[in-house]
Amino acid sequence: MTRIVLCLATLLLISTAALAQEFEIKKYDLNARVIPDEFKVDIQARLRMVNLSSPDLSDKILLSTDNKPKLSFFINQKARIETIKVNDTAVTFKTAEDVRNNLLRVSTDITSTIASSKEFDIEMNYSVPSADRSTSLHISAEDTFLFPASFWVPVVHTPYAEHGADSAPVTLKVTAPAGMKVISSGIRKSETSFEQSMAAQPFFVVGDYEVLTRGGSAHPVEVYYPRGSNETARKQAEKLAIEAEKMITFFAGYFDVAAMAPFRVIATQARQLSTATTDSLSQTREVLFSTVGAVTVDDNLFRRDAIDLGTIELMAGAASRAWIDGQVLLRGRGTAMLRDALPIYLAAQYIGERYGESQRSEAFDRYRRAYSTIARSDAPLLMQSQIDRNYTTSVYNKGALIWRLIESQAGRQVFEKVLRSSLNRTRVDVLSLNEWRSPLCDVSRCTNLKTNLTAGGADRRLINEIFANWIDTVVLPDFAIGQPQSGGGGLESTIANFGTGDITIDILATTDKGEKIRRSVTVKSSEYGTVTFPAGTNIASIEADPERLFIQADYTNDIYPRKASDSESFGLANMALSRNDFTAAETKAREALKTNPIAPTLHALLGRALLGQKKYDEAAKVFETALKLEPQTIQAYGWAHQGLGDIASQKNQNAEAAMHYNLAAAADLDAASTIVTRDGALKAERATNSIKIPDEVRGFLKSFDAAVLQSTAAAVNPFVDLGNLRRFAQSLVVRKPSGWETEPLRAEVWDANRTAIDVALKIKIEGKDYSGRAVYVISKTAGKMSLSEVPVFDVK
């Protein structure tokens, strides 16, 4: 039966005919032709459909008059539908805007032929335009990507409702501009076609790439990076391939199932320019894409010489998906826990295997801190939908923490055994989080993880409590533990729960001799509990929920005597640094390093504090230590290279300074840091007389300035990649600058097609003068130069 989400503002009237129908997509067969000059893709989608409708659907069709049952699909709102065929016979169709989902609903009458067929084919011919770049859809001469969130392929069910996203095997063929490489998931059948036998959502990327392969047939990996990149990029691609191979090896062993297709790591230009006003042009980071068999990474990564922790987590989560929704169909309420939260949990398992158990714990601490920003106002995990504002923060972080809680309460051995059997495609066709009733289960092997956990040996009461408290509803406890006091039964400590939820937690006491004593206590909502230790025990510290298994409103009162957490210690040191109190920042950073001596970000912060005191040699050693620690954080990487660049600059070692500044700029920490590091590189390169700006770039910029002053689309548009910067071009035309002078400062070749140009700008708009710095990325496609990106625009 079709699941329909009721909007609070509108009561939908559902006919009995509508309730009688249900269809599933069994396979996608897709042909796409990319037409960058028209910013569109022409698509022929042939869907093999399975009819799961009730037997009386044919009778209802015969009895219906005006209100005939409809076979409906959702597709991109701007899609232009040309024809629809059922079993190769053309049919009439209607389109209507789906306001709630911001999609187009395409429907055709269910005929007696459809109603009586167990399986049938739907063929849809249409085009999808993309005038403006988005996070899921982009079409240009330089690169193109169509991801599932753009709804470029028709689907019966959206991922926003109870059923979940339609996933199925995919056959894909893409006709792309000459010389461009087509990438998707599955087995590559030719340069332009793929066959994905796993359950997947269709996508493809087109770009000018080099490819590096590794892992052989057992653990196949492919890394796609911009063609013509330098040696740093090639070495980075090799590092990524090595890391990805380790991930595939780990998950193949974890699930005891061999890899079925290559895992592809794809560089993308993950930036877009958002124009608000002429003096407020800012870039926004796009969300990177992760799916069965593939992941996209920021192409800035190939201008660095190390892989950061965030990239490792992203890749590991993506790699695990081939063993989750790639194996079985995920359906029912709470699908987000399986499709999106479980990969994050598994990424933490990989990190623990790769770097040690302490890093696994640190990963969950990061998820806990990230979730705390919305914990007080979040909805239940069972109700989370991709359309919700806090979906990513909630599902990716809280969801992973709840999987860890289930693992702890069920026992790791039991949990992993259940997980493996539930995601085994030889035993299971459809997996849901808990019970899901659907006609699909009449013809498929359906199971649910909640039932499997209790059947697999987990305590039924504990599993029911976890689902009731942490998935079906929301509780938010707040544990506080007091100083142990002598009492009638020995040494007693009181534990309060100032939040909600009746929770059984562990209490860990540490004696003055280092002995660990554990107790367990149930603390009800807004009530107190007590734990007792033998009289004469000398307790040095006592902590509630020492493993931080349970999400709380406040973690600062969990331990006695009180002490600052690692994140709080970092915050204190960073605050002192922001006030230019370098001595205090050094003191706080060293205190924090006593409890976490292998934290690269703390080392980098200490280095910055030392640098502020002009302790150059000591700071250099600390920065170098930070860069050697693994896993590396992007913050530590950027800070350390910027610091080493500053030190080399002070010593007039300008070539070394330029190298460090360029690596720091590639970290892309924020606009201010990027400008500072690029300024450092400019100064160092000037000192070594190594700045070379091609004459054709100078000529392009001069012509672009002249076009801007004409303030017409006809003048400006030929100089701008409208697939990337349409709004930027429009703002130049609308605001009509009376002055626009660009001074090129330095050039940095990124790859065969792109060069980044640091420029100084002087602008006059509506009688006001503006000046500042920007970074232009100039692309050359088919011999034509254009402005394709403006990643930095700091003009005031």
GIFEN-V145287 format. One record per run of one state. SS is the DSSP state (~ for helix, > for strand, _ for the rest). FROM is the first residue (numbers start at 1). TO is the last residue. If there is no record, write none. Layout:
ss=SS from=FROM to=TO
ss=SS from=FROM to=TO
This chain:
ss=_ from=1 to=15
ss=~ from=16 to=19
ss=_ from=20 to=22
ss=> from=23 to=35
ss=~ from=36 to=38
ss=_ from=39 to=39
ss=> from=40 to=51
ss=_ from=52 to=56
ss=~ from=57 to=63
ss=_ from=64 to=69
ss=> from=70 to=76
ss=_ from=77 to=79
ss=> from=80 to=86
ss=_ from=87 to=88
ss=> from=89 to=91
ss=_ from=92 to=93
ss=> from=94 to=98
ss=_ from=99 to=102
ss=> from=103 to=109
ss=_ from=110 to=111
ss=~ from=112 to=116
ss=_ from=117 to=118
ss=> from=119 to=129
ss=_ from=130 to=136
ss=> from=137 to=139
ss=_ from=140 to=143
ss=> from=144 to=146
ss=_ from=147 to=147
ss=~ from=148 to=150
ss=_ from=151 to=154
ss=> from=155 to=155
ss=_ from=156 to=167
ss=> from=168 to=175
ss=_ from=176 to=180
ss=> from=181 to=183
ss=_ from=184 to=186
ss=> from=187 to=188
ss=_ from=189 to=192
ss=> from=193 to=200
ss=_ from=201 to=203
ss=> from=204 to=207
ss=_ from=208 to=208
ss=> from=209 to=214
ss=_ from=215 to=220
ss=> from=221 to=226
ss=_ from=227 to=230
ss=~ from=231 to=255
ss=_ from=256 to=262
ss=> from=263 to=268
ss=_ from=269 to=270
ss=> from=271 to=277
ss=_ from=278 to=279
ss=> from=280 to=285
ss=_ from=286 to=289
ss=> from=290 to=291
ss=_ from=292 to=293
ss=> from=294 to=298
ss=~ from=299 to=303
ss=_ from=304 to=307
ss=> from=308 to=308
ss=~ from=309 to=323
ss=_ from=324 to=328
ss=> from=329 to=330
ss=_ from=331 to=334
ss=~ from=335 to=355
ss=_ from=356 to=356
ss=~ from=357 to=371
ss=_ from=372 to=374
ss=~ from=375 to=377
ss=_ from=378 to=380
ss=~ from=381 to=383
ss=_ from=384 to=390
ss=~ from=391 to=410
ss=_ from=411 to=411
ss=~ from=412 to=422
ss=_ from=423 to=429
ss=> from=430 to=432
ss=_ from=433 to=439
ss=~ from=440 to=443
ss=_ from=444 to=445
ss=> from=446 to=448
ss=~ from=449 to=455
ss=_ from=456 to=459
ss=~ from=460 to=472
ss=_ from=473 to=476
ss=> from=477 to=477
ss=_ from=478 to=478
ss=> from=479 to=481
ss=_ from=482 to=484
ss=> from=485 to=487
ss=_ from=488 to=489
ss=> from=490 to=497
ss=_ from=498 to=502
ss=> from=503 to=511
ss=_ from=512 to=515
ss=> from=516 to=523
ss=_ from=524 to=527
ss=> from=528 to=533
ss=_ from=534 to=538
ss=> from=539 to=544
ss=_ from=545 to=551
ss=> from=552 to=552
ss=_ from=553 to=558
ss=> from=559 to=560
ss=_ from=561 to=565
ss=~ from=566 to=578
ss=_ from=579 to=581
ss=~ from=582 to=595
ss=_ from=596 to=599
ss=~ from=600 to=612
ss=_ from=613 to=615
ss=~ from=616 to=628
ss=_ from=629 to=631
ss=> from=632 to=632
ss=_ from=633 to=633
ss=~ from=634 to=650
ss=_ from=651 to=653
ss=~ from=654 to=667
ss=_ from=668 to=670
ss=~ from=671 to=687
ss=_ from=688 to=694
ss=~ from=695 to=710
ss=_ from=711 to=712
ss=~ from=713 to=719
ss=> from=720 to=720
ss=_ from=721 to=721
ss=~ from=722 to=735
ss=_ from=736 to=738
ss=> from=739 to=749
ss=_ from=750 to=753
ss=> from=754 to=765
ss=_ from=766 to=767
ss=> from=768 to=781
ss=_ from=782 to=783
ss=> from=784 to=795
ss=_ from=796 to=796
